[in-house]
Amino acid sequence: MSEEVKSESLSLCAVSMAATREPELICIFGTGDLGRSLGQRLLQTGYRVVYGSRRPHSCGPLPSGTQAMSHEAAAKSASLVFICVHREHYDFLEALAPQLQGKVLVDVSNNLKKNLYPEANAEYLQRLIPEAHVVKAFNTLSAWALQNGPSDASRQVYLCGNGAEAKQTVEETATKLGFTIVDRGSLSAARELEDFPLQLFPQWRLPMYLPIGLTAAFFFYLVMRDVVYAYVTQGKDVSFRIMISIANKVFPIVSLILLSLCYLPGVIAAFLQLYRGTKYKRFPDWLDHWMLCRKQLGLLALALASLHVLYTLIIPIRYYVRYRISAITISQIKENKTSVFDTTMAWRTDSYYSMGVLGFGLYLLLGISSLPSVSNALSWREFSFIQSKLGYLTLFFCTFHTYLYGWDKFLHLSAYKWYTPPGYMLSLVVPSVVLVLRLLLFLPCLDRSLTRIRQGWERMDPEDDSKKTLLT
């Protein structure tokens, strides 16, 4: 037989052996929601799955195609074992140390609160079975994410472990399941991974504190001006205005300020780069943190703007409004008078509502484009155009909407109750500053310099030039 024939027969044999090779078998300890969802996902990816259970014959419904057996038998059957049980039930694993020796154990457990135990669950598991290779992984995913596959919000699998080969095995499995891997190092990082699911909106703390503080401050400010002032000076009880009227003033005020705060750090960063003459110097920490929470500030601003729209829509059905309209109508009938149509007022109100509708429409566009499922479908230029160009246009419409609301009210002394400015005037300070500074950046001299800096140009320091001259 010639060498070509031999090589061809060997290749055909290898292909046939690969075709008849059985899929890899994976063991799962635990038949709860997470264990069943993980098993279902593994089956869909092409793995074989066996469950280890205390009651293999009465452990409830399992994914079709899987098998349930005792812990000891299941541990012997696979080299990769997922531990989907709580830490307080780990004691049975110590008796399985001979069967689990040299195998990869994936600990997916979490705790109910931080610092519940002196050591991480994965470290405790490694101490129970020292001859096994423990890897902490998959604990940041929910049963829903495992069952339905990776979504935009849950693509990453964090893992840590002391063995490189063991981590590589888990990484290959997670990759086949469609997840991306983030290696956090040795098993000493297990506590950090276990604390991660216990965090409650870690990136929303500052963005939440700010609108809460602004809402409380403007609420008490407007209550003093509109309610307390009327009671003290006129003896009128208008406390009913707190529920709708005051709220419908506070929400747009805070929303406009938050929207302007989304774009103020970008303007500050631009002027800072112009001042430094380079883009390679790091921004101050406070500016970095501010820029990182702009998305959260924008979404909260959109939520408050939505409340403003809803509150505005219910104004015509309020008892107070219906009473005022009927009272004015009856008064005009008794006096045989009619109101003259004011074209200027018609232009003002129509423009006011038009700017509000356009601003809120762009507001919604900004919020929708910030969703991961939408932003991932956009190119960087498209995303930047929506969030930057249309964002400033949104800020302009909303600011102009507020200016139209005020119109000429600031000229009347009666608007300054207790010598304090109306709330809408205070809300215009920050957005007006942002828009003016942004218009300054459109000046050709500043725009050209900023563009060059962001393309890599640096302004040389005269002292450095003199030093270079002396050295040469």
C-alpha positions, -999 to 999 in steps of 0.1 A, spaced: 0 0 0 14 34 -10 20 62 14 -8 84 -1 -33 55 4 -22 50 40 -25 87 48 -59 89 32 -71 59 51 -58 73 84 -75 106 78 -108 89 70 -105 68 102 -98 100 122 -129 116 107 -151 86 114 -138 84 150 -145 122 155 -180 117 141 -187 88 165 -171 104 195 -197 111 223 -203 146 235 -185 156 267 -203 147 299 -208 173 326 -220 167 362 -243 191 381 -248 189 418 -281 205 426 -315 202 410 -329 237 418 -337 265 394 -301 273 386 -291 237 382 -320 229 358 -314 261 338 -277 254 335 -284 218 325 -309 229 298 -284 254 284 -256 227 283 -278 203 265 -287 229 239 -250 235 233 -243 198 227 -231 185 261 -244 155 280 -256 163 315 -259 141 346 -273 153 379 -261 143 413 -289 144 439 -297 131 474 -329 117 460 -322 108 424 -356 91 420 -377 120 434 -358 152 426 -385 168 405 -387 174 367 -353 177 350 -345 187 314 -352 161 289 -322 140 280 -305 143 314 -300 116 340 -302 118 378 -281 95 400 -265 96 434 -237 121 442 -211 94 443 -220 79 410 -224 113 393 -190 124 406 -173 94 391 -189 100 357 -175 135 348 -144 155 351 -162 188 352 -186 193 381 -209 223 387 -217 228 424 -252 244 424 -260 240 461 -258 265 490 -227 266 512 -245 253 542 -250 220 523 -214 215 513 -207 190 541 -216 160 519 -189 170 495 -161 161 520 -171 125 519 -168 126 481 -132 138 481 -119 105 466 -143 107 437 -136 144 431 -99 142 433 -82 159 404 -115 171 389 -126 207 382 -153 220 406 -172 251 395 -186 269 425 -217 290 415 -230 297 450 -238 331 465 -246 343 500 -276 362 513 -255 391 526 -219 402 527 -193 389 552 -217 361 563 -187 337 566 -151 343 574 -139 330 540 -154 328 506 -175 299 496 -151 288 469 -121 289 493 -141 269 518 -149 243 491 -112 242 482 -104 235 518 -129 207 520 -116 190 488 -79 201 486 -71 176 458 -98 191 434 -94 222 413 -120 248 424 -130 276 400 -154 303 410 -177 311 380 -212 316 368 -224 330 401 -232 365 386 -257 350 361 -293 343 369 -312 312 361 -331 332 335 -299 343 317 -286 307 317 -318 293 303 -324 319 276 -288 324 266 -266 355 269 -284 388 264 -269 423 261 -270 428 298 -256 395 309 -229 384 285 -200 382 309 -189 353 331 -165 363 358 -142 335 370 -112 330 393 -91 300 404 -56 288 412 -52 264 384 -46 277 349 -58 244 332 -89 243 353 -98 279 344 -92 271 308 -116 242 310 -143 264 325 -136 292 300 -140 269 270 -174 257 284 -186 292 290 -175 303 255 -194 274 240 -225 286 259 -221 320 242 -207 340 271 -175 362 273 -150 355 300 -135 380 325 -106 363 344 -102 379 379 -71 360 389 -66 336 417 -92 321 441 -85 349 465 -108 370 443 -138 347 451 -151 369 478 -152 398 454 -172 378 429 -196 365 456 -202 401 468 -209 413 433 -245 400 430 -252 415 465 -246 451 453 -277 472 450 -273 496 421 -236 504 427 -234 528 397 -267 545 406 -258 559 441 -245 593 431 -271 597 403 -298 588 428 -286 611 456 -285 641 433 -321 641 420 -334 631 454 -316 661 470 -327 685 442 -363 673 444 -364 677 481 -348 712 479 -371 725 452 -402 709 468 -397 727 501 -387 759 482 -419 759 462 -441 750 491 -427 780 510 -433 803 480 -467 790 469 -484 775 499 -469 791 530 -467 825 515 -504 825 505 -514 814 540 -492 840 558 -500 870 536 -535 863 525 -549 837 549 -556 813 520 -553 775 524 -540 763 490 -523 732 504 -541 711 479 -517 724 453 -489 703 468 -502 670 451 -503 682 415 -493 718 410 -461 718 431 -451 683 419 -456 694 383 -432 723 389 -406 702 407 -403 674 382 -395 695 351 -371 717 371 -351 688 383 -353 670 349 -339 701 331 -311 705 356 -302 668 354 -302 669 316 -278 699 316 -256 681 341 -252 653 315 -235 677 291 -217 700 315 -188 676 322 -182 673 284 -180 710 281 -157 713 311 -134 686 297 -132 704 263 -121 737 280 -97 717 302 -81 702 271 -78 736 255 -62 750 286 -37 721 288 -31 719 251 -32 681 251 -56 652 254 -30 629 271 -33 644 306 -58 626 328 -89 645 340 -95 650 377 -111 621 395 -143 641 402 -147 648 365 -141 612 356 -167 600 380 -191 626 368 -187 616 332 -191 579 340 -226 585 356 -240 606 327 -261 577 314 -278 572 348 -284 610 351 -300 611 317 -323 582 324 -334 597 357 -340 630 339 -361 612 313 -382 596 341 -389 629 357 -398 644 323 -422 616 317 -438 623 351 -441 660 341 -459 649 309 -483 627 327 -491 653 354 -497 679 326 -522 656 308 -544 652 339 -546 690 346 -579 694 326 -597 668 348 -586 683 381 -614 696 404 -597 729 409 -592 736 372 -628 726 364 -641 748 392 -620 778 380 -632 774 344 -669 771 354 -666 801 379 -650 823 352 -676 813 327 -705 820 350 -689 853 360 -686 864 324 -722 854 317 -735 874 346 -715 905 336 -723 899 299 -686 901 290 -664 880 267 -626 876 266 -608 891 236 -587 866 216 -550 874 222 -529 864 192 -497 870 212 -508 846 239 -519 821 213 -484 822 197 -468 820 232 -488 790 244 -485 771 211 -448 777 209 -445 767 246 -463 734 240 -445 727 207 -410 731 222 -421 708 251 -434 681 227 -403 683 205 -380 682 236 -397 653 251 -397 634 218 -359 638 215 -357 629 252 -373 596 244 -349 591 215 -319 596 237 -333 572 263 -340 545 237 -306 548 220 -289 543 254 -304 508 258 -277 481 252 -298 463 226 -301 495 206 -267 510 211 -250 478 200 -268 480 167 -254 516 161 -220 525 149 -199 548 170 -206 578 147 -244 571 149 -244 568 187 -222 599 191 -245 619 168 -276 609 188 -261 614 222 -242 645 214 -258 665 186 -294 655 193 -286 657 230 -277 693 228 -307 700 206 -329 683 233 -314 706 259 -320 736 237 -357 727 231 -363 720 268 -345 752 279 -365 773 253 -396 756 265 -389 769 300 -381 804 287 -414 805 269 -431 794 302 -416 823 320 -420 848 291 -423 882 308 -431 870 343 -397 880 356 -406 917 350 -434 916 376 -425 922 412 -453 900 423 -434 870 410 -407 875 436 -425 863 467 -405 871 498 -379 884 474 -371 849 461 -370 841 424 -395 816 409 -384 780 406 -382 780 368 -357 809 369 -334 788 391 -337 758 367 -325 779 338 -291 788 353 -272 755 346 -287 747 311 -282 783 300 -245 782 311 -240 748 293 -256 761 261 -235 794 261 -203 774 268 -211 750 240 -218 779 216 -183 793 225 -168 760 215 -183 764 180 -161 795 174 -137 786 146 -106 794 167 -117 772 196 -132 745 174 -101 742 153 -77 740 183 -99 714 200 -101 693 169 -63 693 165 -58 684 202 -82 655 200 -64 643 169 -32 640 189 -16 675 186 1 689 217 10 724 226 47 725 235 57 741 268 81 770 263 102 759 292 105 725 277 116 741 244 143 761 261 156 730 279 157 711 246 176 740 230 202 740 258 206 702 256 211 703 218 
